[in-house]
Amino acid sequence: MLEIKNLSKSYGNVVALNNVSFDIKDGEFVFLTGHSGAGKTTLLRLLLRQILPDSGQIIFDGVDIVNLKKQEVPKIRQRMGVVFQDFKILPERTVRENIEVALAVINLPKGEWKARVNHILDLVELSERADFFPAQLSGGELQRVAMARALVVNPKIILADEPTGNLDWVTAEKIISLFDHVNKEGKTVIIATHNQAIVAKMKKRVIELKAGEIVRNEYL
């Protein structure tokens, strides 16, 4: 599903990634670990085509996204669901409306919105909060809204950047369990995190970065 080949990226004199290569199979659950500055976020931004590498290839579903034309990027992103540490929830919209924004982006007919959103709200256990505004929600609930928004477009892969970084341990466990549930339903999941306790508990595949290079790639 995903092939990273000899990927390198620098910011001026700072090397973020240095000749990184690995494959991720369809349906895998992978943790990207490493200290701050190891290259985790840069790698996720490259996968989303937010930035371009200095060299290397990113093959997603048989397509090298590095060489995509600018107008082709939105289409490939529709196959990706993204969950950010800071949620990126629109404060003036309700939970339901925040999720619907993702459907508007992919131009799904409005007649299909209600059923799709209701299913996702039930999955993330937010059906009773559908008409709440973000200010009325806890941190864990906000993260579940972010997950719902990522999932509602039915992506092939979920990318998450420190999704438990702002959460307490109990809430973080619940969020990771939800990712695990989604993975078991067939979604490929890649989570960048420095939370080693969660990584150790989940016992999934771990790709560890250090100074832009892979120092560990194993199944726990």
PASE-610638 format. One line per field, with one value per atom (N, C-alpha, C): residue in one letter; x, y, z. Coordinates in steps of 0.02 Angstrom, whole numbers, plus 50000, padded with zeros to 5 digits. Layout:
! residues N
residu = [A,...];
xx = [X,...];
yy = [Y,...];
zz = [Z,...];
//
This chain:
! residues 220
residu = [M,M,M,L,L,L,E,E,E,I,I,I,K,K,K,N,N,N,L,L,L,S,S,S,K,K,K,S,S,S,Y,Y,Y,G,G,G,N,N,N,V,V,V,V,V,V,A,A,A,L,L,L,N,N,N,N,N,N,V,V,V,S,S,S,F,F,F,D,D,D,I,I,I,K,K,K,D,D,D,G,G,G,E,E,E,F,F,F,V,V,V,F,F,F,L,L,L,T,T,T,G,G,G,H,H,H,S,S,S,G,G,G,A,A,A,G,G,G,K,K,K,T,T,T,T,T,T,L,L,L,L,L,L,R,R,R,L,L,L,L,L,L,L,L,L,R,R,R,Q,Q,Q,I,I,I,L,L,L,P,P,P,D,D,D,S,S,S,G,G,G,Q,Q,Q,I,I,I,I,I,I,F,F,F,D,D,D,G,G,G,V,V,V,D,D,D,I,I,I,V,V,V,N,N,N,L,L,L,K,K,K,K,K,K,Q,Q,Q,E,E,E,V,V,V,P,P,P,K,K,K,I,I,I,R,R,R,Q,Q,Q,R,R,R,M,M,M,G,G,G,V,V,V,V,V,V,F,F,F,Q,Q,Q,D,D,D,F,F,F,K,K,K,I,I,I,L,L,L,P,P,P,E,E,E,R,R,R,T,T,T,V,V,V,R,R,R,E,E,E,N,N,N,I,I,I,E,E,E,V,V,V,A,A,A,L,L,L,A,A,A,V,V,V,I,I,I,N,N,N,L,L,L,P,P,P,K,K,K,G,G,G,E,E,E,W,W,W,K,K,K,A,A,A,R,R,R,V,V,V,N,N,N,H,H,H,I,I,I,L,L,L,D,D,D,L,L,L,V,V,V,E,E,E,L,L,L,S,S,S,E,E,E,R,R,R,A,A,A,D,D,D,F,F,F,F,F,F,P,P,P,A,A,A,Q,Q,Q,L,L,L,S,S,S,G,G,G,G,G,G,E,E,E,L,L,L,Q,Q,Q,R,R,R,V,V,V,A,A,A,M,M,M,A,A,A,R,R,R,A,A,A,L,L,L,V,V,V,V,V,V,N,N,N,P,P,P,K,K,K,I,I,I,I,I,I,L,L,L,A,A,A,D,D,D,E,E,E,P,P,P,T,T,T,G,G,G,N,N,N,L,L,L,D,D,D,W,W,W,V,V,V,T,T,T,A,A,A,E,E,E,K,K,K,I,I,I,I,I,I,S,S,S,L,L,L,F,F,F,D,D,D,H,H,H,V,V,V,N,N,N,K,K,K,E,E,E,G,G,G,K,K,K,T,T,T,V,V,V,I,I,I,I,I,I,A,A,A,T,T,T,H,H,H,N,N,N,Q,Q,Q,A,A,A,I,I,I,V,V,V,A,A,A,K,K,K,M,M,M,K,K,K,K,K,K,R,R,R,V,V,V,I,I,I,E,E,E,L,L,L,K,K,K,A,A,A,G,G,G,E,E,E,I,I,I,V,V,V,R,R,R,N,N,N,E,E,E,Y,Y,Y,L,L,L];
xx = [50040,50000,50043,50095,50137,50210,50246,50318,50356,50401,50445,50514,50539,50603,50653,50707,50764,50742,50699,50670,50715,50729,50771,50739,50746,50720,50761,50783,50821,50788,50797,50776,50839,50865,50929,50983,51019,51072,51048,50983,50955,50926,50952,50928,50869,50810,50751,50743,50756,50754,50813,50845,50905,50900,50880,50880,50838,50777,50732,50693,50690,50652,50615,50552,50513,50448,50415,50350,50299,50237,50181,50127,50107,50057,49986,49941,49870,49845,49814,49785,49832,49893,49940,49925,49949,49947,50020,50043,50113,50121,50166,50185,50250,50252,50313,50336,50394,50417,50484,50504,50567,50557,50613,50610,50589,50572,50556,50615,50599,50651,50679,50651,50677,50656,50602,50580,50509,50473,50407,50357,50352,50304,50323,50387,50409,50386,50393,50372,50297,50257,50185,50167,50201,50187,50206,50257,50276,50223,50198,50146,50083,50069,50010,50023,50083,50105,50096,50104,50105,50172,50224,50291,50319,50373,50405,50474,50495,50561,50616,50677,50734,50749,50736,50745,50705,50694,50658,50588,50555,50488,50440,50377,50323,50269,50266,50218,50158,50101,50038,49987,49965,49918,49944,50008,50038,50055,50044,50056,50112,50161,50214,50187,50167,50136,50184,50249,50298,50292,50276,50274,50204,50156,50088,50086,50044,50032,49990,49997,49963,49888,49858,49785,49764,49812,49796,49802,49833,49845,49780,49729,49668,49636,49639,49608,49643,49709,49746,49735,49727,49716,49648,49601,49535,49538,49593,49601,49637,49652,49688,49646,49644,49612,49666,49660,49713,49686,49722,49704,49764,49751,49804,49802,49859,49862,49819,49816,49778,49706,49683,49614,49593,49606,49586,49510,49474,49401,49376,49326,49299,49254,49272,49236,49164,49149,49082,49033,49056,49013,49003,48946,48931,48973,48969,49004,48983,48919,48894,48920,48916,48938,49012,49052,49124,49138,49100,49110,49086,49032,49004,49052,49094,49142,49185,49205,49246,49208,49143,49103,49093,49089,49084,49147,49204,49269,49274,49247,49251,49191,49148,49090,49041,49033,48983,48913,48866,48799,48768,48736,48709,48659,48625,48577,48607,48673,48708,48741,48739,48776,48749,48684,48655,48672,48661,48673,48747,48790,48862,48885,48863,48884,48856,48793,48764,48803,48824,48863,48929,48963,49027,49019,48967,48953,48943,48908,48896,48962,49005,49069,49113,49115,49159,49122,49061,49020,49008,48986,48970,48900,48858,48791,48752,48761,48725,48756,48814,48848,48844,48805,48804,48790,48749,48730,48767,48818,48859,48911,48933,48988,49053,49110,49175,49188,49166,49178,49143,49094,49056,49085,49140,49168,49234,49249,49314,49367,49430,49485,49478,49458,49449,49393,49339,49284,49304,49344,49368,49411,49452,49494,49451,49396,49351,49314,49301,49272,49323,49386,49438,49444,49437,49438,49378,49320,49259,49265,49292,49301,49349,49400,49448,49416,49374,49346,49287,49251,49188,49197,49257,49269,49288,49288,49305,49374,49426,49494,49524,49577,49612,49663,49686,49739,49724,49739,49731,49800,49815,49878,49863,49897,49886,49952,49954,50014,50003,50035,50030,49957,49913,49842,49825,49873,49860,49902,49936,49984,49954,49891,49859,49810,49813,49763,49793,49753,49775,49779,49810,49824,49761,49709,49648,49615,49611,49580,49622,49688,49733,49724,49717,49705,49641,49589,49526,49532,49570,49579,49619,49672,49712,49671,49629,49585,49538,49516,49473,49511,49573,49615,49623,49632,49640,49577,49519,49455,49448,49466,49462,49509,49568,49616,49589,49557,49530,49472,49443,49391,49420,49488,49520,49559,49559,49596,49670,49713,49784,49792,49830,49838,49912,49932,50000,49995,50024,50022,50092,50105,50168,50158,50201,50194,50260,50266,50324,50303,50239,50213,50232,50289,50315,50272,50236,50193,50138,50108,50055,50083,50141,50173,50187,50213,50230,50167,50114,50052,50018,50019,49982,50016,50082,50120,50105,50115,50107,50176,50178,50241,50266,50331,50362,50417,50413,50468,50495,50555,50584,50634,50627,50672,50718,50779,50827,50869,50866,50904,50891,50827,50808,50823,50844,50859,50821,50805,50770,50821,50808,50852,50818,50753,50717,50656,50644,50585,50567,50521,50507,50434,50413,50347,50356,50319,50324,50282];
yy = [49940,50000,50063,50064,50123,50102,50133,50119,50184,50187,50245,50225,50260,50239,50297,50287,50333,50405,50417,50482,50527,50587,50635,50704,50739,50808,50848,50907,50952,51020,51055,51125,51166,51194,51228,51177,51189,51143,51088,51089,51039,50981,50921,50861,50832,50833,50805,50731,50710,50639,50625,50568,50551,50481,50478,50415,50361,50379,50334,50290,50225,50177,50128,50115,50063,50053,49995,49980,49970,49988,49974,49939,49881,49841,49865,49850,49867,49835,49875,49850,49848,49873,49873,49930,49922,49974,49988,50049,50065,50127,50122,50181,50209,50275,50310,50342,50324,50350,50386,50418,50456,50521,50550,50613,50670,50726,50786,50803,50817,50832,50771,50711,50649,50643,50678,50674,50648,50635,50605,50650,50712,50759,50774,50781,50793,50735,50674,50616,50618,50634,50637,50693,50749,50805,50785,50745,50721,50672,50629,50582,50618,50675,50714,50761,50762,50807,50881,50895,50964,50996,50955,50976,50923,50940,50894,50874,50812,50791,50819,50817,50835,50779,50718,50661,50602,50552,50493,50488,50432,50418,50401,50418,50397,50366,50300,50264,50246,50276,50263,50236,50174,50142,50141,50129,50124,50190,50246,50312,50347,50374,50413,50483,50497,50560,50619,50605,50658,50693,50653,50679,50699,50699,50720,50793,50808,50878,50909,50974,51008,50995,50995,50985,50913,50867,50797,50781,50826,50813,50805,50849,50840,50771,50744,50678,50624,50626,50575,50585,50647,50660,50635,50628,50602,50530,50496,50427,50424,50483,50487,50523,50496,50531,50556,50617,50648,50670,50653,50673,50711,50774,50816,50820,50835,50843,50901,50955,51014,51014,50956,50943,50978,51043,51083,51080,51086,51087,51159,51170,51237,51256,51308,51324,51347,51376,51403,51352,51290,51238,51182,51150,51094,51033,50982,50919,50893,50889,50863,50906,50972,51016,51011,51000,50991,50929,50876,50815,50823,50859,50870,50909,50951,50989,50942,50885,50838,50809,50799,50773,50825,50888,50942,50946,50936,50939,50887,50826,50772,50772,50823,50831,50772,50743,50691,50723,50694,50722,50731,50789,50804,50753,50720,50670,50611,50602,50546,50566,50630,50653,50625,50628,50611,50540,50492,50422,50410,50441,50432,50461,50521,50554,50517,50496,50459,50396,50361,50300,50314,50367,50385,50410,50450,50474,50416,50365,50306,50269,50265,50231,50263,50330,50365,50384,50359,50369,50443,50479,50550,50567,50517,50529,50579,50574,50619,50689,50698,50763,50795,50768,50790,50865,50893,50963,51008,50981,51021,51060,51116,51155,51134,51144,51123,51147,51208,51235,51195,51155,51114,51044,51030,50962,50958,50898,50885,50873,50870,50858,50791,50740,50674,50674,50711,50716,50754,50806,50844,50799,50757,50713,50662,50640,50594,50628,50693,50730,50732,50744,50745,50677,50623,50556,50545,50567,50558,50594,50654,50693,50657,50626,50589,50526,50493,50429,50435,50490,50496,50493,50510,50509,50439,50390,50321,50315,50339,50338,50268,50258,50195,50194,50253,50257,50315,50305,50356,50377,50442,50470,50513,50500,50538,50564,50628,50660,50676,50637,50645,50653,50606,50614,50612,50588,50585,50636,50680,50725,50772,50792,50839,50805,50738,50702,50667,50657,50618,50544,50504,50435,50395,50402,50363,50381,50445,50468,50446,50451,50431,50357,50316,50244,50232,50270,50262,50281,50335,50357,50305,50278,50228,50164,50147,50089,50099,50161,50176,50169,50192,50181,50106,50067,49995,49964,49987,49962,49978,50039,50060,50017,50003,49961,49891,49864,49796,49792,49850,49853,49859,49862,49861,49922,49974,50035,50028,50053,50059,50120,50111,50165,50179,50242,50263,50319,50308,50357,50378,50443,50471,50489,50462,50475,50468,50504,50494,50458,50438,50405,50331,50316,50248,50198,50223,50178,50149,50191,50168,50121,50139,50096,50027,50025,49961,49920,49953,49918,49889,49926,49905,49848,49844,49790,49785,49840,49843,49851,49863,49876,49946,49951,50015,50032,50093,50121,50181,50175,50228,50268,50334,50380,50414,50426,50464,50505,50571,50617,50603,50588,50580,50512,50464,50398,50344,50289,50234,50194,50190,50152,50088,50083,50023,50014,49954,49937,49865,49857,49789,49783,49722,49707,49688,49721,49706,49644];
zz = [50000,50000,50000,50043,50049,50047,50001,49994,49999,50046,50054,50030,49980,49950,49951,49990,49992,50001,50050,50060,50103,50077,50113,50111,50167,50172,50221,50199,50243,50243,50299,50304,50315,50260,50265,50281,50337,50358,50404,50420,50466,50426,50438,50404,50443,50413,50446,50432,50371,50352,50306,50318,50280,50250,50186,50149,50183,50201,50238,50189,50204,50163,50207,50191,50224,50186,50198,50167,50222,50207,50252,50212,50236,50201,50216,50173,50182,50247,50290,50352,50412,50404,50460,50509,50570,50622,50640,50629,50638,50682,50731,50770,50743,50730,50715,50781,50805,50869,50861,50914,50914,50951,50975,51012,50965,50995,50955,50909,50846,50798,50763,50778,50748,50675,50655,50586,50576,50632,50627,50590,50613,50583,50511,50496,50427,50383,50407,50368,50354,50404,50394,50344,50349,50302,50231,50223,50157,50130,50174,50152,50129,50160,50142,50082,50059,50005,50024,50089,50111,50094,50093,50073,50026,49991,49946,49972,49959,49982,49937,49962,49920,49870,49892,49848,49875,49832,49854,49825,49841,49815,49872,49863,49908,49865,49864,49823,49865,49850,49886,49837,49849,49803,49731,49724,49658,49624,49658,49630,49668,49633,49666,49678,49741,49755,49752,49753,49746,49678,49627,49559,49536,49582,49563,49544,49495,49479,49535,49545,49601,49601,49543,49539,49555,49556,49571,49645,49683,49754,49794,49786,49825,49817,49758,49746,49786,49790,49828,49902,49924,49995,50018,49972,49990,50014,49999,50021,50089,50117,50181,50233,50292,50348,50395,50419,50458,50526,50579,50647,50677,50698,50724,50800,50831,50904,50928,50890,50912,50884,50862,50841,50776,50771,50712,50701,50755,50752,50745,50703,50692,50751,50789,50851,50841,50782,50771,50743,50735,50707,50757,50753,50798,50779,50820,50806,50738,50726,50662,50604,50611,50557,50544,50596,50586,50545,50558,50520,50448,50439,50372,50328,50357,50318,50274,50303,50266,50206,50214,50159,50104,50125,50075,50033,50066,50031,49976,49990,49939,49892,49900,49856,49858,49918,49925,49922,49885,49881,49950,49962,50028,50053,50007,50026,50063,50056,50087,50153,50170,50228,50294,50304,50369,50390,50346,50362,50376,50334,50342,50409,50425,50487,50548,50545,50601,50617,50565,50575,50610,50589,50618,50690,50701,50769,50817,50794,50835,50848,50797,50803,50856,50857,50904,50969,50976,51036,51051,50999,51007,50982,50973,50947,50990,51056,51102,51104,51072,51071,51002,50958,50888,50879,50922,50915,50964,50998,51043,51003,51032,51003,51037,51003,51031,51102,51119,51186,51240,51221,51268,51277,51243,51243,51282,51306,51339,51286,51308,51262,51226,51263,51232,51181,51196,51149,51086,51095,51037,50992,51023,50983,50946,50976,50942,50884,50891,50835,50778,50795,50743,50709,50747,50718,50673,50697,50657,50590,50592,50530,50482,50510,50468,50439,50478,50458,50410,50414,50378,50302,50278,50206,50182,50229,50213,50181,50216,50188,50189,50150,50151,50207,50228,50278,50325,50390,50440,50464,50461,50484,50545,50600,50661,50690,50704,50731,50805,50849,50921,50944,50926,50942,51016,51058,51130,51168,51132,51164,51215,51206,51252,51299,51304,51342,51403,51455,51512,51493,51536,51520,51505,51547,51537,51471,51456,51394,51334,51342,51288,51271,51322,51311,51271,51287,51252,51179,51165,51096,51056,51086,51052,51041,51088,51079,51021,51011,50955,50889,50888,50828,50814,50868,50860,50831,50854,50828,50754,50736,50665,50623,50649,50614,50603,50654,50648,50599,50583,50532,50462,50458,50393,50372,50414,50396,50414,50371,50387,50433,50487,50536,50548,50543,50559,50611,50669,50723,50742,50738,50763,50836,50879,50951,50987,51043,51087,51151,51155,51214,51214,51245,51243,51283,51333,51372,51329,51287,51243,51190,51162,51112,51140,51201,51233,51247,51267,51284,51222,51166,51107,51069,51074,51041,50966,50932,50859,50827,50763,50729,50748,50760,50779,50730,50704,50663,50702,50728,50769,50728,50732,50698,50748,50727,50768,50720,50729,50686,50612,50596,50526,50496,50536,50511,50550,50517,50552,50592,50658,50702,50728,50716,50735,50691,50668,50628,50644,50691,50716,50740,50748,50775,50849,50893,50964,50982];
//
